[in-house]
Amino acid sequence: MRIAVTSMVYKDHEMLRRWYNHYSGLVGARNIYLVSHGDDPLHRTICPDANIIGIPKEKLNKFERTRQSAMVQLQKFASNFYDVVMQVDADELVFFDPTRYQSLQQVFEENAGRAWFATGFEVFHASGEADLNPRSLVSEIRKYAFTNSYMCKAVASRQGFGLAWHGVIGRDNVRYSMPQGLYLAHLKYADNTIRAQADIRRRAANEGEPPGTWQWGVRRNSDDMFNDVLNQVEEDGMEVLERFRKSLAGKLGTHKAKFSSVVVVPQVEEQTFFKVPEQFEGCF
């Protein structure tokens, strides 16, 4: 089974280094297709063996809609040459439970479907934890996370079905799967310093856009915003994640009102804080 990974990035150099190393290990660097917003030469340095597609950095009306449309077209193109095409952002690391699977290919082979959703969670920088460093994996430094249904997104598809708006396009012809043991670690809150720099870039990338039209922008402001929740952490992270997955997996087919053809998981307000399972160390 051949798997491709696609993404689009504007700067985000620190996150991109981790992203590239992660997916190079999962699928091989030559199977990565990265759209460089602004044709950033550093992207080619950071991702030397990936396929880099440079595009101009200009002020675009309805930028997020334009980005989503462009990425769907890239996914459809890649599907002519790959069995499975993934679409993930630079701060999203998809991985599998090493006690359940031996490879990402095994995840897709053993869980039937034309589109796969991952159980997503937010890794956060807790008080007393060191800053991330290039010598260590995130899972070796960060020990706390919380559930977020918005990050339980479609991450892979086959036969050219497009992934957009955290879901999959094609409600009538797609079999969906939310496999046990397939996860997405979202790193937006994983390092306070990197996050502050990324917030500035995201504001710039969406300059001129009406408020509320982009979902990946700045949502929180305080560097110590999670310190007061550490006493709420559940110790058994695997139990938390599986409980959360089951609550969403049985309801796949919920559609966003704004995009009736896009299938997403139910959007719920629940946020459960938990310790990252020990078996995830080394996975992301």
C-alpha positions in Angstrom: 0.0 0.0 0.0 1.4 3.4 -1.0 0.5 6.4 1.2 1.0 10.1 0.4 0.9 13.0 2.8 -0.2 16.5 1.7 -0.1 19.8 3.5 0.2 23.5 3.0 2.4 25.7 5.2 3.2 29.4 5.7 6.6 29.7 7.5 6.0 27.6 10.7 9.6 26.5 10.5 9.9 25.0 14.0 6.7 22.9 13.7 7.5 21.9 10.1 10.8 20.3 11.2 9.0 18.0 13.6 6.2 17.4 11.0 8.7 16.4 8.3 10.7 14.1 10.5 7.4 12.5 11.7 5.9 11.8 8.4 9.2 10.9 6.7 9.3 8.1 9.2 5.7 7.0 8.6 5.5 7.1 4.8 8.9 8.1 3.4 10.0 11.7 2.5 9.5 11.2 -1.2 5.8 10.6 -0.5 5.3 14.0 1.1 3.7 16.8 -1.0 4.1 20.2 0.7 2.6 23.4 -0.7 4.9 26.3 0.4 2.8 29.4 0.8 5.2 32.2 -0.2 7.6 29.7 -1.8 9.8 29.8 1.3 13.3 28.6 0.6 13.6 27.4 4.2 10.9 24.9 3.5 13.1 23.2 1.0 16.0 23.2 3.5 13.8 21.7 6.3 12.2 19.2 4.0 15.1 18.3 1.6 13.6 15.1 0.1 9.9 16.1 0.0 8.0 17.4 -3.1 7.7 21.1 -2.6 5.2 23.2 -4.5 5.8 26.9 -4.2 2.9 29.4 -4.5 2.9 33.2 -4.1 2.1 34.8 -0.8 -0.5 37.4 -1.6 -3.5 38.9 0.1 -6.3 36.6 -0.9 -10.0 37.2 -0.3 -11.6 34.2 1.4 -8.1 32.7 1.9 -9.2 29.7 3.9 -11.8 28.6 1.3 -9.2 29.0 -1.4 -6.7 27.0 0.6 -9.2 24.2 1.2 -10.1 24.0 -2.5 -6.5 23.9 -3.6 -5.6 21.1 -1.2 -8.6 19.0 -2.3 -7.3 19.3 -5.9 -3.9 18.2 -4.8 -5.3 15.2 -2.9 -7.3 14.2 -6.0 -4.2 14.4 -8.2 -2.1 12.3 -5.8 -4.8 9.7 -5.6 -4.0 8.7 -9.2 -0.6 7.4 -7.9 -1.3 6.4 -4.3 -3.7 4.0 -2.6 -4.3 6.4 0.3 -3.8 10.2 0.5 -3.5 12.0 3.8 -4.1 15.7 4.5 -2.7 17.1 7.7 -1.5 20.5 8.9 2.0 21.3 10.1 1.0 21.2 13.7 -0.8 17.8 13.4 1.0 14.5 14.0 -1.0 11.4 13.1 0.2 8.2 14.7 -1.0 4.7 15.7 -1.0 2.7 18.9 2.2 0.6 18.7 0.6 -2.1 20.9 -2.2 -2.6 18.3 -0.5 -2.0 14.9 2.9 -2.4 13.4 2.5 0.3 10.7 0.2 2.9 9.4 -0.5 0.7 6.4 -1.9 -1.9 8.8 -4.3 0.6 10.2 -5.9 1.3 6.9 -5.8 -2.3 5.7 -7.6 -3.6 8.9 -10.2 -0.9 9.1 -12.4 -0.9 6.0 -13.4 2.4 4.5 -12.8 5.1 1.9 -12.0 7.8 4.5 -10.5 7.5 8.0 -11.0 9.8 11.0 -8.4 10.0 13.8 -9.2 10.5 17.5 -7.7 13.9 18.1 -6.4 15.5 21.2 -4.6 18.7 22.2 -1.2 18.5 23.8 -0.5 21.4 26.0 2.5 23.1 27.7 1.9 22.6 31.5 3.6 24.7 34.2 7.1 23.4 35.0 7.6 21.6 31.7 10.6 22.6 29.6 10.3 24.2 26.2 10.3 21.8 23.3 13.8 21.2 21.8 14.9 19.7 18.4 16.6 16.8 20.1 13.5 15.4 21.7 10.1 14.2 20.5 7.0 16.0 21.9 5.8 12.8 23.6 9.1 12.7 25.5 8.5 16.1 27.1 4.8 16.8 27.2 2.7 14.7 29.6 -0.8 16.3 29.5 -3.5 16.7 26.9 -7.2 17.1 26.5 -9.9 15.9 24.2 -11.3 18.0 21.4 -13.9 16.8 18.9 -12.9 19.5 16.4 -9.5 17.8 16.1 -11.1 14.4 15.5 -10.8 15.0 11.8 -10.7 13.1 8.6 -7.0 12.5 8.0 -6.9 10.0 5.0 -9.0 8.9 2.1 -8.8 6.8 -1.0 -10.2 6.9 -4.5 -9.9 10.7 -4.7 -12.4 11.7 -2.0 -11.4 15.1 -0.8 -10.6 16.0 2.8 -11.6 19.6 3.8 -13.0 21.5 6.8 -11.9 18.6 9.1 -14.2 16.2 7.2 -14.6 14.3 4.0 -16.4 15.5 0.9 -18.9 13.0 -0.6 -21.5 12.0 1.9 -23.3 9.6 -0.4 -20.4 7.5 -1.7 -18.0 7.2 1.2 -17.6 4.5 3.9 -16.2 6.1 7.0 -14.0 4.6 9.7 -12.8 6.0 13.0 -10.4 3.2 13.9 -9.4 2.3 17.4 -5.8 3.1 17.8 -5.4 5.9 15.2 -4.7 9.3 16.8 -3.9 12.9 16.0 -1.8 14.9 18.4 -2.5 18.6 17.8 0.5 20.7 18.8 -1.0 24.2 18.7 -0.7 24.6 22.5 2.4 22.3 22.9 4.9 25.1 23.3 4.1 28.6 24.6 6.9 30.4 22.7 6.2 28.7 19.3 2.5 29.3 19.8 3.0 33.0 20.3 5.0 33.3 17.1 2.5 31.2 15.2 -0.4 33.5 16.3 1.3 36.5 14.8 1.8 34.6 11.5 -1.8 33.5 11.4 -3.1 37.0 11.9 -0.9 38.1 9.0 -2.0 35.3 6.8 -5.7 36.2 7.3 -5.2 40.0 7.1 -8.4 41.6 5.8 -10.6 38.6 6.5 -13.8 39.2 8.4 -13.6 38.0 12.1 -14.7 34.4 12.5 -14.1 33.3 9.0 -11.0 31.2 9.8 -11.0 28.3 12.3 -7.3 28.0 12.9 -6.6 31.4 14.3 -5.9 32.7 17.8 -8.3 31.4 20.4 -6.5 31.7 23.7 -4.1 34.3 25.0 -2.5 33.4 28.3 0.7 31.3 28.4 -0.4 29.8 31.7 -3.9 29.1 30.6 -3.8 25.4 31.5 -2.2 25.6 34.9 -5.5 25.6 36.8 -6.7 22.4 35.2 -3.9 20.0 36.3 -6.0 18.9 39.3 -8.7 17.7 36.8 -6.4 15.3 34.9 -7.5 11.7 34.6 -4.7 9.2 35.0 -5.9 6.6 32.5 -5.4 8.4 29.1 -6.2 5.3 27.1 -9.6 4.9 28.7 -10.4 8.6 28.2 -9.5 8.4 24.5 -11.4 5.2 23.8 -14.4 6.5 25.6 -14.3 9.7 23.6 -13.8 7.8 20.3 -16.8 5.6 20.9 -19.0 8.5 21.7 -18.2 10.0 18.3 -17.6 7.1 16.0 -21.2 5.8 16.2 -22.4 9.2 15.0 -20.3 9.7 11.9 -22.5 11.3 9.2 -23.2 14.5 11.1 -22.9 17.4 8.7 -21.9 21.0 9.1 -24.9 23.2 8.2 -22.7 25.5 6.2 -21.2 22.7 4.1 -23.9 20.0 3.7 -21.7 17.7 1.6 -18.9 17.6 4.2 -19.1 14.7 6.7 -17.6 15.5 10.2 -17.8 13.9 13.6 -20.3 15.5 16.1 -19.0 18.7 17.6 -19.3 18.5 21.3 -18.1 20.8 24.1 -16.6 18.1 26.3 -13.0 18.6 27.2 -11.5 15.9 29.3 -7.9 16.4 30.6 -5.7 13.4 30.8 -2.2 12.1 31.1 -0.6 11.1 27.8 -0.4 7.3 27.9 3.0 5.9 28.5 2.8 3.7 25.3 2.6 6.9 23.2 6.1 7.9 24.2 8.2 7.9 21.1 5.1 8.1 18.8 5.0 11.8 18.1 
